[in-house]
Amino acid sequence: MPAPKIVGPGEGSDIKPFGIAMNVMLRADDTGGSFAALVADLDPGQGPPPHFHHDHDEYFFILEGTFALSVGGRDVTAGPGTMVYVPKETVHAFKNIGAARGKILEWGLPGGQERYFEAIDALAAKGELNPESIVATSKTFETEFVI
């Protein structure tokens, strides 16, 4: 059984996959594998292109900013207080369309998505982030981009 844990602001693990500042607050290892949670700070224009996950659902809660969201063919503009559920195998994308930095709280269920972001961050740190390494790493972590 996992131990209780309280993670304050800035106490998680900072990474920067795809140039997006993230703080991993709870890892799958912290929750017995049930979920992982992170906060992503996105500069204007930042956000992932359309993609989907084969192995986990995602929840997003917009904390700050204005985002263009596309989930399962539905496109909306959303701001703080918006909750988004993305079942696995559902194509989704989001982008900070505001003039200021935006912030999203993201949960992956089951946990493990943080390992993907950490792997991408490690590739960038080694100067090995390129289209081929992104595709290979994404495949390893059950993530597929829609081209």
Legacy VTK file of the C-alpha trace (Angstrom):
# vtk DataFile Version 3.0
C-alpha trace
ASCII
DATASET POLYDATA
POINTS 147 float
0.000 0.000 0.000
1.425 3.417 -0.895
2.227 5.885 1.848
0.322 9.155 2.159
2.128 12.065 0.570
1.765 15.831 0.532
3.586 17.695 -2.219
3.743 21.467 -1.927
4.302 23.963 -4.748
7.725 23.452 -6.297
8.414 20.246 -4.351
7.883 17.878 -7.240
10.402 16.990 -9.918
11.009 19.670 -12.582
11.401 18.560 -16.200
11.025 20.304 -19.568
9.902 17.832 -22.246
9.241 19.399 -25.652
10.256 22.734 -24.106
7.228 22.750 -21.771
7.991 23.368 -18.086
6.458 20.583 -15.995
6.517 19.697 -12.332
5.813 16.017 -11.625
4.002 16.163 -8.297
2.948 12.528 -7.926
4.538 9.610 -9.748
2.924 6.248 -10.419
5.331 4.852 -7.813
3.794 7.210 -5.220
0.232 6.021 -5.874
0.666 2.276 -6.255
0.436 2.787 -10.010
-3.109 4.154 -9.926
-2.246 7.595 -11.308
0.392 10.268 -11.789
-0.114 14.029 -11.576
1.836 16.962 -12.922
1.491 20.672 -13.495
2.438 22.025 -16.924
3.275 25.708 -17.485
2.806 26.558 -21.150
4.053 29.706 -22.822
1.792 31.320 -25.436
1.646 29.052 -28.488
2.818 25.928 -26.648
0.909 22.667 -26.585
1.050 19.188 -28.082
-0.163 18.386 -31.591
-2.982 15.859 -32.054
-2.114 12.554 -30.412
-3.612 9.702 -28.401
-2.571 7.156 -25.806
-3.162 3.415 -26.026
-2.739 2.672 -22.332
-4.161 5.441 -20.170
-6.872 8.035 -19.709
-6.029 11.671 -19.014
-7.726 14.421 -17.071
-6.800 18.087 -17.437
-7.850 20.953 -15.211
-7.037 24.432 -16.472
-5.615 26.517 -13.647
-4.582 29.629 -15.605
-4.758 30.904 -19.177
-6.833 30.396 -22.292
-6.507 27.190 -24.302
-7.763 25.863 -27.607
-8.796 22.276 -26.904
-9.562 19.508 -29.353
-10.847 16.274 -27.834
-12.459 13.495 -29.833
-13.410 15.853 -32.653
-14.839 18.577 -30.403
-13.046 21.944 -30.507
-13.513 24.551 -27.779
-11.800 27.538 -26.247
-11.501 27.123 -22.481
-10.156 28.916 -19.453
-9.587 28.457 -15.726
-11.901 26.013 -14.015
-12.390 23.829 -17.089
-12.086 20.076 -16.565
-11.340 17.772 -19.506
-11.587 13.966 -19.630
-9.731 12.170 -22.425
-10.341 8.402 -22.594
-7.513 6.294 -23.992
-7.508 5.958 -27.808
-9.076 9.462 -28.100
-7.281 11.970 -30.321
-6.670 15.212 -28.456
-4.565 18.369 -28.570
-4.374 21.657 -26.748
-2.579 24.949 -27.167
-2.145 28.027 -25.016
-3.785 30.724 -27.153
-3.586 33.447 -24.513
-1.080 36.286 -24.298
0.292 35.030 -20.963
1.608 31.767 -19.608
-1.057 29.116 -19.007
-1.096 26.370 -16.408
-2.738 22.938 -16.501
-2.975 20.208 -13.864
-2.828 16.819 -15.593
-3.567 13.334 -14.244
-2.785 10.119 -16.088
-4.691 6.968 -15.068
-3.123 4.538 -14.574
0.142 6.247 -13.755
3.233 6.123 -15.906
2.824 9.084 -18.265
5.452 10.925 -16.208
8.018 8.348 -17.378
7.320 9.305 -20.992
7.864 12.994 -20.278
11.044 12.190 -18.347
12.351 10.093 -21.253
11.695 12.934 -23.728
13.363 15.399 -21.334
16.415 13.098 -21.062
16.709 12.857 -24.860
16.708 16.648 -25.124
19.318 16.956 -22.366
21.603 14.610 -24.337
20.996 16.497 -27.595
19.283 13.421 -29.042
15.776 14.787 -29.521
14.844 14.358 -33.176
11.808 13.066 -35.084
13.064 9.465 -35.050
13.806 9.409 -31.305
10.450 11.070 -30.543
8.539 8.454 -32.563
10.467 5.558 -31.005
10.094 6.878 -27.459
6.419 7.677 -27.992
5.798 4.135 -29.246
7.546 2.689 -26.168
5.187 4.694 -23.951
1.991 3.898 -25.918
1.647 7.433 -27.323
0.978 8.080 -30.996
0.948 11.397 -32.840
-1.603 11.951 -35.614
0.019 13.344 -38.737
LINES 1 148
147 0 1 2 3 4 5 6 7 8 9 10 11 12 13 14 15 16 17 18 19 20 21 22 23 24 25 26 27 28 29 30 31 32 33 34 35 36 37 38 39 40 41 42 43 44 45 46 47 48 49 50 51 52 53 54 55 56 57 58 59 60 61 62 63 64 65 66 67 68 69 70 71 72 73 74 75 76 77 78 79 80 81 82 83 84 85 86 87 88 89 90 91 92 93 94 95 96 97 98 99 100 101 102 103 104 105 106 107 108 109 110 111 112 113 114 115 116 117 118 119 120 121 122 123 124 125 126 127 128 129 130 131 132 133 134 135 136 137 138 139 140 141 142 143 144 145 146
